[in-house]
Amino acid sequence: MELKIVAVIVVKAAYREELEKVFRSVVDETRKEDGNISYNLYRDCKNPLKYTILEEWKSQAAIDGHNESAHFKAFVAAIEGKVDSLTVDVIKQIY
């Protein structure tokens, strides 16, 4: 069963350029994972500090593997203390 993740991150203004590079890095590395279908980064049109990562995964096991990967752990460490908010929703299509 395929799953999708919607991660919304609002960064602190002082870290916008730094974190955009961090976001691009985690996207590039995640796209190489076997269980990843798609992993795309978006910036809000009205709020340039608000980013959304839309993810598609083959399974929960693929997500679990991603969460244990070195590049994802580096991403988590890199954003620590540099964001105002972070929400992550795991969703599945029902219709």
Secondary structure, 3 states (H helix, E strand, C coil): CCEEEEEEEEECHHHHHHHHHHHHHHHHHHCCCCCEEEEEEEECCCCCCEEEEEEEECCHHHHHHHHCCHHHHHHHHHHCCCEEEEEEEEECCCC
